Amino acid sequence: MSTGAAGEGAWVLGVDSGGSGLRVALGWQQADVGASPRPAGSVTCAEPVRTNASGIDPAHMAEQLVPAVRTLLAEAEAAFEPGSGMPAAAGARRGPGPRIAAACVGAAGMATLGDGLRAELPGLLAREFRVRRLALAADAVTAYAGALGEQPGAVVAAGTGMIAMGSDLATWRRADGWGHLLGDCGSGAWIGRAGLEAAMRAHDGRAGGSTALRDRAETVFGVPLSGLPGRLYPRTDRPAVLASFAPEVARCAERDHVAAGILRAAAREIAASAVAVCPSGDTTRPSGSEGTVCSSSGGEVLDEGLRGVRGGTPVRVAFTGGLFAMGEPLLGPLRAELAEQLPQARVVEATGGPLDGALLLAGRLATGGVALPPDPALLRLTDAPGTA
């Protein structure tokens, strides 16, 4: 896989597309199969890739992705130092263009809204950058790879939303990630909505209200609080607005029992999702339970038999995403819930995020193969048109 330049290796590309925009990273993958790509630079495009009636818009992604990759290749060439083991990236641009051996594109909504990306991106990246191998992944899969690499275990990714993924390296398990109306239980939007409900209860004088949260809501959203529905409901970014109140719940939790109860409930939901996706080889199931895995159609059913599982062998569990920056008000209850629901969990620090995971998967593609299980909706591996 040599580029014909300095040393054996190849350029690889990682992409992370989500609600906060498009992030692109270029790396140099040595020929050593066990090595991770060496980062060469990254670019962030603040505008999220649009979705339409057909799903994620491949043309809009291309408008941002192609210039970003060209910028990264040009910067890598300018920063090249002899003896670094990395070739001049764009030296071949006088010919047909620089070659990127492999790429991984991770995107929020890939499983259910990614048909256009799966149809268009292989040809686009082959034409523009001679990409030979491509992985198209759900962002939960790249988050898993960034957190645990290619090890079996479970990863909970939580920010505005929340999703858990688990794998035994043969199949995938998924829990939640169904959006703020149907799920995302324990997420920032879920916590923020619960906090605002408690604020509205206090505003009305109903049981279950919190004057502390009412006061914070009035400070954040203005008075009278009765005007909040009219300001919130027409917005297209309602989950983000709800999630913006989650830190206020955490700030109140130390002195307010309602806020503390919301965070305990969130921790319970997060732990339950981690339990649901634990690989079957790493847990002891109660008799009669039948685990289900993610199907190619994207329809997943949670394994209720795993709830409250006891006595299994240790399983690696990692937590990643901005929600966990909330700190002890959430992490304390989460530790307690894991001890209760999943005592065999061995919580490990996430080694990276979704962009790191995308770059790692691209590197694995370039050096022979990906250990994580392929899935038509969650992790599709393709060869560029016209390649063997």
C-alpha positions as CSV (number, residue, x, y, z in Angstrom):
1,M,0.0,0.0,0.0
2,S,2.9,2.3,-0.4
3,T,2.3,5.7,-2.0
4,G,5.7,5.5,-3.6
5,A,6.9,8.3,-1.3
6,A,8.7,8.2,2.0
7,G,8.1,4.8,3.6
8,E,5.4,2.2,3.5
9,G,2.0,3.6,4.3
10,A,-0.9,5.5,3.0
11,W,-3.2,8.5,3.6
12,V,-6.4,7.7,5.4
13,L,-9.4,10.0,6.0
14,G,-11.9,10.2,8.9
15,V,-15.2,12.1,8.8
16,D,-17.7,12.8,11.6
17,S,-21.0,14.4,10.6
18,G,-23.5,15.4,13.3
19,G,-25.6,18.2,14.7
20,S,-22.7,20.4,15.5
21,G,-21.3,20.3,12.0
22,L,-18.8,18.3,9.8
23,R,-15.4,17.4,11.1
24,V,-12.7,15.9,8.8
25,A,-9.3,14.4,9.8
26,L,-6.4,13.3,7.6
27,G,-3.9,10.7,8.9
28,W,-0.9,8.7,7.8
29,Q,-1.3,4.9,8.3
30,Q,1.9,3.0,8.5
31,A,1.9,-0.5,6.9
32,D,2.1,-2.1,10.4
33,V,-1.3,-3.7,10.8
34,G,-1.4,-2.9,14.6
35,A,-0.5,0.7,14.3
36,S,-3.0,3.5,14.6
37,P,-3.0,6.4,12.0
38,R,-0.8,9.3,12.7
39,P,-3.0,12.5,12.7
40,A,-1.9,15.0,10.1
41,G,-4.6,17.7,10.6
42,S,-8.3,18.3,10.9
43,V,-10.9,20.8,9.7
44,T,-14.3,21.7,11.2
45,C,-17.2,22.9,9.1
46,A,-19.7,24.5,11.5
47,E,-22.8,24.0,9.3
48,P,-24.5,20.6,9.9
49,V,-25.1,18.6,6.8
50,R,-28.7,19.0,5.7
51,T,-31.4,16.4,5.7
52,N,-34.4,16.4,3.4
53,A,-37.3,14.1,2.5
54,S,-34.8,11.6,1.1
55,G,-32.4,11.6,4.1
56,I,-29.0,13.0,4.6
57,D,-28.1,15.2,1.6
58,P,-25.0,13.8,-0.2
59,A,-24.6,16.9,-2.3
60,H,-24.5,19.2,0.7
61,M,-21.9,16.9,2.4
62,A,-19.8,16.9,-0.8
63,E,-19.9,20.7,-0.9
64,Q,-18.1,20.8,2.5
65,L,-16.1,17.6,2.4
66,V,-14.2,18.0,-0.8
67,P,-12.8,21.5,-0.1
68,A,-12.0,20.4,3.5
69,V,-10.0,17.3,2.3
70,R,-8.1,19.4,-0.3
71,T,-7.2,21.9,2.4
72,L,-5.9,19.1,4.6
73,L,-3.8,17.6,1.9
74,A,-2.3,21.0,1.0
75,E,-1.5,21.7,4.6
76,A,0.1,18.3,5.1
77,E,2.3,18.9,2.1
78,A,3.3,22.3,3.4
79,A,4.1,20.9,6.8
80,F,6.1,17.9,5.5
81,E,9.5,17.4,7.1
82,P,12.1,15.1,5.5
83,G,12.6,12.0,7.7
84,S,9.1,12.3,9.3
85,G,7.9,9.0,7.6
86,M,5.0,10.9,6.0
87,P,5.2,11.7,2.3
88,A,4.5,15.1,0.7
89,A,0.7,14.7,0.5
90,A,-0.2,16.6,-2.6
91,G,3.0,16.1,-4.6
92,A,0.9,14.0,-7.0
93,R,-1.6,16.8,-7.6
94,R,0.2,17.6,-10.8
95,G,-1.2,14.3,-12.0
96,P,-4.6,12.8,-11.3
97,G,-4.7,14.0,-7.7
98,P,-3.5,12.6,-4.3
99,R,-4.5,9.1,-3.4
100,I,-6.3,8.4,-0.1
101,A,-6.2,4.6,0.4
102,A,-9.2,4.4,2.7
103,A,-11.8,6.6,4.4
104,C,-14.5,6.2,7.0
105,V,-17.5,8.5,7.1
106,G,-19.5,8.4,10.3
107,A,-22.8,10.3,10.4
108,A,-25.7,10.8,12.7
109,G,-28.7,9.2,11.2
110,M,-26.7,7.0,8.8
111,A,-28.6,3.8,9.8
112,T,-32.0,5.2,8.8
113,L,-31.3,8.3,6.6
114,G,-28.1,7.3,4.9
115,D,-29.2,5.7,1.6
116,G,-28.1,8.7,-0.4
117,L,-24.7,8.7,1.2
118,R,-24.3,5.0,0.6
119,A,-25.2,5.5,-3.1
120,E,-23.1,8.6,-3.8
121,L,-20.1,8.8,-1.5
122,P,-18.1,5.8,-2.9
123,G,-18.0,7.2,-6.4
124,L,-17.4,10.8,-5.2
125,L,-14.4,9.9,-3.1
126,A,-13.0,7.6,-5.7
127,R,-13.2,10.4,-8.4
128,E,-11.8,13.2,-6.2
129,F,-9.2,11.4,-4.1
130,R,-8.8,7.9,-5.5
131,V,-10.2,6.4,-2.3
132,R,-10.0,2.6,-2.7
133,R,-11.9,1.4,0.4
134,L,-14.7,3.2,2.3
135,A,-16.6,2.5,5.5
136,L,-19.9,4.2,6.0
137,A,-20.9,4.1,9.6
138,A,-23.5,5.3,12.1
139,D,-21.9,7.9,14.4
140,A,-22.6,5.5,17.3
141,V,-20.3,3.0,15.7
142,T,-17.5,5.6,15.2
143,A,-18.1,6.7,18.8
144,Y,-17.7,3.0,19.9
145,A,-14.4,2.7,17.9
146,G,-13.1,5.9,19.3
147,A,-13.9,4.9,22.9
148,L,-12.9,1.1,22.9
149,G,-11.1,0.6,19.6
150,E,-11.8,-2.9,18.3
151,Q,-12.5,-4.5,21.6
152,P,-15.7,-6.1,22.8
153,G,-17.7,-4.1,25.3
154,A,-20.3,-1.4,25.6
155,V,-20.2,2.3,24.9
156,V,-22.8,4.9,25.9
157,A,-22.5,8.2,23.9
158,A,-24.6,11.0,25.5
159,G,-24.9,14.7,24.8
160,T,-28.1,16.3,23.6
161,G,-29.2,12.7,22.7
162,M,-28.2,9.3,24.0
163,I,-27.4,6.0,22.4
164,A,-25.7,2.8,23.6
165,M,-23.8,0.4,21.4
166,G,-22.4,-3.0,22.4
167,S,-20.5,-5.6,20.4
168,D,-18.9,-9.1,20.9
169,L,-17.1,-8.5,17.5
170,A,-19.7,-10.7,15.8
171,T,-22.9,-8.7,16.1
172,W,-24.0,-5.3,17.3
173,R,-26.5,-4.4,20.0
174,R,-28.2,-1.0,20.2
175,A,-30.2,0.7,22.9
176,D,-32.1,4.0,22.5
177,G,-31.0,6.8,20.3
178,W,-34.6,7.1,19.2
179,G,-34.8,10.9,19.5
180,H,-36.1,13.2,22.2
181,L,-39.8,12.3,21.5
182,L,-39.5,8.6,21.7
183,G,-36.3,8.0,23.8
184,D,-32.9,9.4,24.4
185,C,-33.6,8.6,28.0
186,G,-31.1,10.1,30.4
187,S,-29.7,12.5,27.7
188,G,-29.2,16.2,28.0
189,A,-32.5,16.9,26.3
190,W,-34.2,14.4,28.7
191,I,-32.7,16.0,31.8
192,G,-33.5,19.5,30.6
193,R,-37.1,18.6,29.8
194,A,-37.6,17.0,33.2
195,G,-36.1,20.1,34.8
196,L,-38.3,22.5,32.9
197,E,-41.4,20.3,33.8
198,A,-40.5,20.7,37.5
199,A,-40.1,24.4,36.9
200,M,-43.6,24.6,35.3
201,R,-45.0,22.6,38.2
202,A,-43.6,25.1,40.7
203,H,-45.0,27.9,38.5
204,D,-48.4,26.4,38.7
205,G,-48.2,25.4,42.3
206,R,-48.6,21.7,41.5
207,A,-46.9,18.8,43.4
208,G,-43.5,17.8,42.3
209,G,-42.4,21.3,41.4
210,S,-39.0,22.9,42.2
211,T,-38.8,26.5,43.1
212,A,-35.0,26.4,42.5
213,L,-35.5,25.1,39.0
214,R,-38.3,27.6,38.4
215,D,-36.0,30.5,39.4
216,R,-33.3,29.2,37.1
217,A,-35.7,28.8,34.2
218,E,-36.9,32.3,34.7
219,T,-33.3,33.5,34.6
220,V,-32.4,31.5,31.5
221,F,-35.7,31.9,29.5
222,G,-37.2,35.0,30.9
223,V,-40.4,35.8,32.7
224,P,-43.3,35.2,32.7
225,L,-42.5,31.4,32.5
226,S,-46.0,30.9,31.0
227,G,-44.5,32.3,27.8
228,L,-41.9,29.4,27.5
229,P,-44.1,27.0,25.4
230,G,-44.7,29.7,22.8
231,R,-41.0,30.3,22.5
232,L,-39.9,26.7,22.6
233,Y,-42.5,24.7,20.5
234,P,-42.0,26.6,17.2
235,R,-38.2,26.0,17.2
236,T,-36.6,23.4,15.0
237,D,-33.8,22.9,17.5
238,R,-36.0,21.9,20.5
239,P,-33.7,19.1,21.6
240,A,-30.7,21.4,21.9
241,V,-32.8,24.1,23.7
242,L,-34.0,21.5,26.2
243,A,-30.4,20.2,26.6
244,S,-29.2,23.7,27.4
245,F,-31.1,23.5,30.6
246,A,-29.5,20.3,31.8
247,P,-26.5,22.0,33.4
248,E,-28.9,24.2,35.4
249,V,-30.4,21.0,36.8
250,A,-26.9,19.8,37.8
251,R,-26.2,23.1,39.5
252,C,-29.4,22.9,41.6
253,A,-28.9,19.2,42.5
254,E,-26.8,19.7,45.6
255,R,-29.4,21.8,47.3
256,D,-32.7,20.7,45.6
257,H,-34.1,17.2,46.0
258,V,-36.2,17.4,42.8
259,A,-33.1,18.3,40.7
260,A,-31.1,15.5,42.4
261,G,-33.9,13.1,41.7
262,I,-33.9,14.0,38.0
263,L,-30.2,13.2,37.8
264,R,-30.7,9.9,39.7
265,A,-33.4,8.9,37.2
266,A,-31.1,9.9,34.3
267,A,-28.3,7.7,35.7
268,R,-30.7,4.8,36.0
269,E,-31.7,5.2,32.3
270,I,-28.1,5.4,31.2
271,A,-27.1,2.3,33.2
272,A,-30.1,0.4,31.8
273,S,-29.0,1.2,28.3
274,A,-25.5,0.0,29.1
275,V,-26.9,-3.3,30.5
276,A,-29.1,-3.8,27.4
277,V,-26.2,-3.7,25.0
278,C,-23.6,-5.8,26.9
279,P,-22.2,-8.5,24.7
280,S,-23.8,-11.9,25.4
281,G,-20.4,-13.5,25.9
282,D,-19.6,-11.1,28.7
283,T,-22.8,-11.4,30.8
284,T,-24.8,-14.2,32.4
285,R,-28.3,-14.2,31.2
286,P,-31.3,-15.3,33.2
287,S,-32.7,-18.6,31.9
288,G,-35.3,-18.1,29.1
289,S,-34.0,-14.7,28.0
290,E,-33.3,-14.3,24.3
291,G,-31.0,-11.6,23.2
292,T,-31.6,-9.8,19.9
293,V,-29.1,-8.0,17.8
294,C,-29.2,-5.1,15.4
295,S,-30.8,-6.3,12.2
296,S,-29.9,-5.0,8.7
297,S,-33.1,-3.1,8.5
298,G,-32.2,-1.0,11.6
299,G,-35.0,-2.5,13.7
300,E,-33.7,-3.4,17.1
301,V,-35.4,-4.9,20.1
302,L,-33.9,-4.5,23.5
303,D,-33.1,-7.6,25.5
304,E,-35.2,-7.2,28.6
305,G,-33.6,-10.4,30.1
306,L,-30.3,-8.5,30.6
307,R,-31.8,-6.0,33.0
308,G,-30.5,-6.6,36.5
309,V,-28.0,-9.2,35.3
310,R,-25.6,-10.6,37.9
311,G,-22.5,-12.7,38.2
312,G,-21.1,-12.3,34.6
313,T,-17.4,-11.9,33.7
314,P,-16.0,-8.4,33.5
315,V,-17.2,-6.3,30.6
316,R,-15.6,-3.1,29.4
317,V,-18.0,-0.1,29.5
318,A,-17.0,3.4,28.3
319,F,-18.9,6.6,28.5
320,T,-18.3,9.4,26.0
321,G,-19.9,12.7,25.1
322,G,-20.5,16.1,26.5
323,L,-23.2,15.0,29.0
324,F,-20.6,13.4,31.3
325,A,-18.8,16.8,31.7
326,M,-21.6,17.5,34.1
327,G,-19.4,15.9,36.7
328,E,-20.3,14.4,40.1
329,P,-24.0,15.4,40.2
330,L,-24.5,12.8,37.4
331,L,-21.4,10.6,37.7
332,G,-22.1,9.8,41.4
333,P,-25.6,8.4,40.8
334,L,-24.3,6.6,37.7
335,R,-21.6,4.8,39.6
336,A,-24.3,3.7,42.1
337,E,-26.6,2.5,39.3
338,L,-23.8,0.5,37.6
339,A,-22.9,-1.2,40.8
340,E,-26.6,-2.2,41.2
341,Q,-27.5,-3.1,37.6
342,L,-24.2,-4.2,36.1
343,P,-21.7,-5.1,38.9
344,Q,-19.4,-6.8,36.5
345,A,-18.8,-3.6,34.5
346,R,-15.2,-2.5,34.3
347,V,-15.6,1.2,33.4
348,V,-12.7,2.3,31.2
349,E,-11.8,5.8,30.0
350,A,-12.8,6.5,26.4
351,T,-9.6,6.8,24.4
352,G,-11.1,9.1,21.8
353,G,-14.2,10.4,20.2
354,P,-16.2,9.7,17.0
355,L,-13.6,11.4,14.7
356,D,-10.8,9.4,16.3
357,G,-12.9,6.3,15.7
358,A,-13.5,7.2,12.1
359,L,-9.8,7.7,11.5
360,L,-9.0,4.4,13.2
361,L,-11.5,2.4,11.1
362,A,-10.0,4.0,7.9
363,G,-6.6,3.0,9.0
364,R,-7.8,-0.6,9.6
365,L,-9.3,-0.7,6.2
366,A,-6.0,0.5,4.6
367,T,-4.0,-2.3,6.4
368,G,-6.3,-5.2,5.6
369,G,-9.6,-5.3,7.5
370,V,-11.9,-4.1,10.3
371,A,-12.5,-6.3,13.3
372,L,-15.8,-4.6,14.2
373,P,-18.7,-6.5,12.6
374,P,-20.1,-5.1,9.3
375,D,-23.8,-4.3,9.1
376,P,-25.7,-3.0,6.1
377,A,-27.1,-0.1,8.1
378,L,-24.6,0.5,10.9
379,L,-21.2,-0.2,9.3
380,R,-21.1,-0.8,5.5
381,L,-17.7,-1.6,4.0
382,T,-17.3,-0.9,0.3
383,D,-14.6,-0.9,-2.4
384,A,-14.5,2.0,-4.8
385,P,-16.1,1.6,-8.2
386,G,-13.7,-0.2,-10.5
387,T,-11.5,-1.6,-7.8
388,A,-11.1,-5.3,-7.0
